[in-house]
Amino acid sequence: MSHDYSSNSRLSMLQAAWVIARRDFIAVLFSRAFLFFLIGPLFPVFIGGVAGSIGKSVSEQTITTEIGVAMSAQDTAAMIAAADTLGEQMGGTLPPFSEVDAARGNPNFDAVAYMDARQGNYVAIVTGTLAAPEVVGTERQVERWSGRIELLAATALQSTPTSFPEAGSQIVAASAASERTSRVRTAQAAQMVLFLLTILLGGMVLSNLAEEKGNKIIEVLAAALPMDAVFMGKLFAMLAVSFVGISVWFIFGFAFWSVAEDAIVTVTQTDFRSLPGPAVGWPAFIALGIAYFSTAYLLLGSLFLTIGAMASSVREVQTMSMPVTMLQIMVFFLSAANIGKTGTALEITSVLFPLSSPFAMTARAALEPTLWTHAAALAWQAMWVVLLVKGGSMLFRKRVMKSGSAGSGKRKRGLFARGKSEEQTLEPAE
């Protein structure tokens, strides 16, 4: 009985891709494995934040920078008052000065012996008089604080001025060179975030395809739908799942930042609020970042799908994916090394090479205000996504679908040969 598949009975390419994308999106999103995948990266972040918060608290309690004063009662009071006055005028750059309890009312107080015995919590102790102060401490601390202590002693000795006049100021706009230099930090941070998200989330495509290839589901889908549509649907389903994961991480990250902002800044040594604004502006930069993440993910995912089409087992899929991951790391280094070198041969190469293009153009968005180049780059990257999907589907049809027919042919020849040999064996008996 022959089946007549008319054009009306088959799904279009977009409809087939949508069916696969919806199926994969729902299957992955509501699986327990995806829940653990979401929670996984949050544990090291949470542990790091808690450790940083505890470390900062311990550091504030045990590693204090304080200078002791062991002079006469009058000189000690004048010295501490001068330190308080100048500390306010200098924006809190001076450490706190306090009287050494052991020296109060003790004319025989020995500051050297006190420091050698490692008593108190002082980095240095000031002795002598205001006219001739002496700093007791390690060589490094004496060199560090001697000049400031001399200034404090001179201020305390003269008793006036007790305050200093405030200087006027005229603010000028930053130069173009300094502004561009500061925006490099934004470009580097954006590239790093884009790279980490792509590497972290790109593996979902590989694991999804490897699972379906192992239980033969992919072959059933390939027999029912165009392979291009199957690949494209899987790519966009995993992209949508990635955006769900990023949204969850962003919500948790924002809540965690609100609670442990100081600890994060302490651990990373970076206050992300101080990142200079990109050349295209934050709204356009965020939109371009989302677009470039999408193209970077689709490019990497299409390569992973191609690897899955060529591999014959889950172990082989994992082995063959390693070169692609290493290639992605190399192209990231290529793009990172050319930040700020717009127009050079290597920078243009990183823009034109498909895998490095999203990273290079993200850096350009931070440094250059031109927008039309991003439209051209996105079109270029989208074209390569289509080409890679086409190539992967062709490899799958040749290696899997064709191997199935070839295998059946071999089985038929084998049965035919066996039947023929049986006939030859029976002929003499007859």
FENTA-V174934 format. One record per residue. N is the residue number from 0. RES is the residue in three letters. SS is DSSP state (H for helix, E for strand, C for the rest). BURIAL is I if it has 9 or more other ideal C-beta (glycine too) atoms within 8 Angstrom, else O. Layout:
# FENTA-V174934
n=<N & N>
res=<RES & RES>
ss=<SS & SS>
burial=<BURIAL & BURIAL>
This chain:
# FENTA-V174934
n=<0 & 1 & 2 & 3 & 4 & 5 & 6 & 7 & 8 & 9 & 10 & 11 & 12 & 13 & 14 & 15 & 16 & 17 & 18 & 19 & 20 & 21 & 22 & 23 & 24 & 25 & 26 & 27 & 28 & 29 & 30 & 31 & 32 & 33 & 34 & 35 & 36 & 37 & 38 & 39 & 40 & 41 & 42 & 43 & 44 & 45 & 46 & 47 & 48 & 49 & 50 & 51 & 52 & 53 & 54 & 55 & 56 & 57 & 58 & 59 & 60 & 61 & 62 & 63 & 64 & 65 & 66 & 67 & 68 & 69 & 70 & 71 & 72 & 73 & 74 & 75 & 76 & 77 & 78 & 79 & 80 & 81 & 82 & 83 & 84 & 85 & 86 & 87 & 88 & 89 & 90 & 91 & 92 & 93 & 94 & 95 & 96 & 97 & 98 & 99 & 100 & 101 & 102 & 103 & 104 & 105 & 106 & 107 & 108 & 109 & 110 & 111 & 112 & 113 & 114 & 115 & 116 & 117 & 118 & 119 & 120 & 121 & 122 & 123 & 124 & 125 & 126 & 127 & 128 & 129 & 130 & 131 & 132 & 133 & 134 & 135 & 136 & 137 & 138 & 139 & 140 & 141 & 142 & 143 & 144 & 145 & 146 & 147 & 148 & 149 & 150 & 151 & 152 & 153 & 154 & 155 & 156 & 157 & 158 & 159 & 160 & 161 & 162 & 163 & 164 & 165 & 166 & 167 & 168 & 169 & 170 & 171 & 172 & 173 & 174 & 175 & 176 & 177 & 178 & 179 & 180 & 181 & 182 & 183 & 184 & 185 & 186 & 187 & 188 & 189 & 190 & 191 & 192 & 193 & 194 & 195 & 196 & 197 & 198 & 199 & 200 & 201 & 202 & 203 & 204 & 205 & 206 & 207 & 208 & 209 & 210 & 211 & 212 & 213 & 214 & 215 & 216 & 217 & 218 & 219 & 220 & 221 & 222 & 223 & 224 & 225 & 226 & 227 & 228 & 229 & 230 & 231 & 232 & 233 & 234 & 235 & 236 & 237 & 238 & 239 & 240 & 241 & 242 & 243 & 244 & 245 & 246 & 247 & 248 & 249 & 250 & 251 & 252 & 253 & 254 & 255 & 256 & 257 & 258 & 259 & 260 & 261 & 262 & 263 & 264 & 265 & 266 & 267 & 268 & 269 & 270 & 271 & 272 & 273 & 274 & 275 & 276 & 277 & 278 & 279 & 280 & 281 & 282 & 283 & 284 & 285 & 286 & 287 & 288 & 289 & 290 & 291 & 292 & 293 & 294 & 295 & 296 & 297 & 298 & 299 & 300 & 301 & 302 & 303 & 304 & 305 & 306 & 307 & 308 & 309 & 310 & 311 & 312 & 313 & 314 & 315 & 316 & 317 & 318 & 319 & 320 & 321 & 322 & 323 & 324 & 325 & 326 & 327 & 328 & 329 & 330 & 331 & 332 & 333 & 334 & 335 & 336 & 337 & 338 & 339 & 340 & 341 & 342 & 343 & 344 & 345 & 346 & 347 & 348 & 349 & 350 & 351 & 352 & 353 & 354 & 355 & 356 & 357 & 358 & 359 & 360 & 361 & 362 & 363 & 364 & 365 & 366 & 367 & 368 & 369 & 370 & 371 & 372 & 373 & 374 & 375 & 376 & 377 & 378 & 379 & 380 & 381 & 382 & 383 & 384 & 385 & 386 & 387 & 388 & 389 & 390 & 391 & 392 & 393 & 394 & 395 & 396 & 397 & 398 & 399 & 400 & 401 & 402 & 403 & 404 & 405 & 406 & 407 & 408 & 409 & 410 & 411 & 412 & 413 & 414 & 415 & 416 & 417 & 418 & 419 & 420 & 421 & 422 & 423 & 424 & 425 & 426 & 427 & 428 & 429>
res=<MET & SER & HIS & ASP & TYR & SER & SER & ASN & SER & ARG & LEU & SER & MET & LEU & GLN & ALA & ALA & TRP & VAL & ILE & ALA & ARG & ARG & ASP & PHE & ILE & ALA & VAL & LEU & PHE & SER & ARG & ALA & PHE & LEU & PHE & PHE & LEU & ILE & GLY & PRO & LEU & PHE & PRO & VAL & PHE & ILE & GLY & GLY & VAL & ALA & GLY & SER & ILE & GLY & LYS & SER & VAL & SER & GLU & GLN & THR & ILE & THR & THR & GLU & ILE & GLY & VAL & ALA & MET & SER & ALA & GLN & ASP & THR & ALA & ALA & MET & ILE & ALA & ALA & ALA & ASP & THR & LEU & GLY & GLU & GLN & MET & GLY & GLY & THR & LEU & PRO & PRO & PHE & SER & GLU & VAL & ASP & ALA & ALA & ARG & GLY & ASN & PRO & ASN & PHE & ASP & ALA & VAL & ALA & TYR & MET & ASP & ALA & ARG & GLN & GLY & ASN & TYR & VAL & ALA & ILE & VAL & THR & GLY & THR & LEU & ALA & ALA & PRO & GLU & VAL & VAL & GLY & THR & GLU & ARG & GLN & VAL & GLU & ARG & TRP & SER & GLY & ARG & ILE & GLU & LEU & LEU & ALA & ALA & THR & ALA & LEU & GLN & SER & THR & PRO & THR & SER & PHE & PRO & GLU & ALA & GLY & SER & GLN & ILE & VAL & ALA & ALA & SER & ALA & ALA & SER & GLU & ARG & THR & SER & ARG & VAL & ARG & THR & ALA & GLN & ALA & ALA & GLN & MET & VAL & LEU & PHE & LEU & LEU & THR & ILE & LEU & LEU & GLY & GLY & MET & VAL & LEU & SER & ASN & LEU & ALA & GLU & GLU & LYS & GLY & ASN & LYS & ILE & ILE & GLU & VAL & LEU & ALA & ALA & ALA & LEU & PRO & MET & ASP & ALA & VAL & PHE & MET & GLY & LYS & LEU & PHE & ALA & MET & LEU & ALA & VAL & SER & PHE & VAL & GLY & ILE & SER & VAL & TRP & PHE & ILE & PHE & GLY & PHE & ALA & PHE & TRP & SER & VAL & ALA & GLU & ASP & ALA & ILE & VAL & THR & VAL & THR & GLN & THR & ASP & PHE & ARG & SER & LEU & PRO & GLY & PRO & ALA & VAL & GLY & TRP & PRO & ALA & PHE & ILE & ALA & LEU & GLY & ILE & ALA & TYR & PHE & SER & THR & ALA & TYR & LEU & LEU & LEU & GLY & SER & LEU & PHE & LEU & THR & ILE & GLY & ALA & MET & ALA & SER & SER & VAL & ARG & GLU & VAL & GLN & THR & MET & SER & MET & PRO & VAL & THR & MET & LEU & GLN & ILE & MET & VAL & PHE & PHE & LEU & SER & ALA & ALA & ASN & ILE & GLY & LYS & THR & GLY & THR & ALA & LEU & GLU & ILE & THR & SER & VAL & LEU & PHE & PRO & LEU & SER & SER & PRO & PHE & ALA & MET & THR & ALA & ARG & ALA & ALA & LEU & GLU & PRO & THR & LEU & TRP & THR & HIS & ALA & ALA & ALA & LEU & ALA & TRP & GLN & ALA & MET & TRP & VAL & VAL & LEU & LEU & VAL & LYS & GLY & GLY & SER & MET & LEU & PHE & ARG & LYS & ARG & VAL & MET & LYS & SER & GLY & SER & ALA & GLY & SER & GLY & LYS & ARG & LYS & ARG & GLY & LEU & PHE & ALA & ARG & GLY & LYS & SER & GLU & GLU & GLN & THR & LEU & GLU & PRO & ALA & GLU>
ss=<C & C & C & C & C & C & C & C & C & C & C & C & H & H & H & H & H & H & H & H & H & H & H & H & H & H & H & H & H & C & C & H & H & H & H & H & H & H & H & H & H & H & H & H & H & H & H & H & H & H & H & H & H & H & H & H & H & H & H & H & H & H & C & C & C & E & E & E & E & C & C & C & H & H & H & H & H & H & H & H & H & H & H & H & H & H & H & H & H & C & C & C & C & C & C & E & E & E & E & C & H & H & H & C & C & C & C & C & C & C & H & H & H & H & H & H & C & C & C & C & C & C & C & E & E & E & E & E & C & C & C & C & E & E & E & E & E & C & H & H & H & H & H & H & H & H & H & H & H & H & H & H & H & H & H & H & H & H & C & C & C & C & C & C & C & C & C & C & C & C & C & C & C & C & C & H & H & H & H & H & H & H & H & H & H & H & H & H & H & H & H & H & H & H & H & H & H & H & H & H & H & H & H & H & H & H & H & H & H & H & H & H & H & H & C & C & H & H & H & H & H & H & H & H & C & C & H & H & H & H & H & H & H & H & H & H & H & H & H & H & H & H & H & H & H & H & H & H & H & H & H & H & H & H & H & H & H & H & H & H & H & H & H & H & H & H & H & H & C & C & C & H & H & H & C & C & C & C & C & C & C & H & H & H & H & H & H & H & H & H & H & H & H & H & H & H & H & H & H & H & H & H & H & H & H & H & H & H & H & H & C & C & C & H & H & H & H & H & H & H & H & H & H & H & H & H & H & H & H & H & H & H & H & H & H & H & H & C & C & C & C & C & C & C & H & H & H & H & H & H & H & H & C & H & H & H & H & H & H & H & H & H & H & H & H & H & H & C & C & C & C & H & H & H & H & H & H & H & H & H & H & H & H & H & H & H & H & H & H & H & H & H & H & H & H & H & H & H & H & H & H & H & H & H & H & H & H & H & H & H & H & H & H & H & H & H & H & H & H & H & H & H & H & H & H & H & H & H & H & C>
burial=<O & O & O & O & O & O & O & O & O & O & O & O & I & O & O & I & I & I & I & I & I & I & I & I & I & O & O & I & I & O & O & O & O & I & O & O & I & I & O & O & I & I & O & O & I & I & O & I & I & I & I & I & I & O & I & I & O & O & O & O & O & O & O & O & O & I & I & I & I & I & I & O & O & O & I & I & O & I & I & I & I & I & I & I & I & I & I & O & O & O & O & O & O & I & O & I & I & I & I & I & O & I & I & O & O & O & O & O & I & O & I & O & O & I & I & O & O & O & O & O & O & I & I & I & I & I & I & O & O & I & O & O & I & O & I & I & I & O & O & O & I & I & O & O & I & I & O & O & I & I & I & I & I & O & I & I & I & O & O & O & O & O & O & O & O & O & O & O & O & O & O & O & O & O & O & O & O & O & I & I & O & I & I & I & I & I & I & I & I & I & I & O & I & I & I & O & I & I & I & O & I & I & I & I & I & I & O & I & I & I & I & I & I & O & O & O & O & I & I & O & I & I & O & O & I & O & I & I & I & I & I & I & I & I & I & I & I & I & I & I & I & I & O & I & I & I & O & I & I & O & O & I & I & O & O & I & I & O & O & I & O & O & I & I & I & I & I & O & O & O & O & O & O & O & O & I & O & I & I & I & O & O & O & I & I & O & O & I & I & O & I & I & I & I & I & I & I & I & I & I & I & I & I & I & I & I & I & I & I & O & I & O & O & I & O & I & I & I & O & I & I & O & O & I & I & O & I & I & I & O & I & I & O & I & I & I & O & I & I & I & O & O & O & O & O & I & I & I & I & I & I & O & I & I & I & I & I & I & I & I & I & I & I & I & I & I & I & I & O & O & O & O & I & I & O & O & I & I & O & I & I & I & O & I & I & O & O & I & I & I & I & I & I & O & I & I & I & O & I & I & I & I & O & I & O & O & O & O & O & O & O & O & O & O & O & O & O & O & O & O & O & O & O & O & O & O & O & O & O & O>
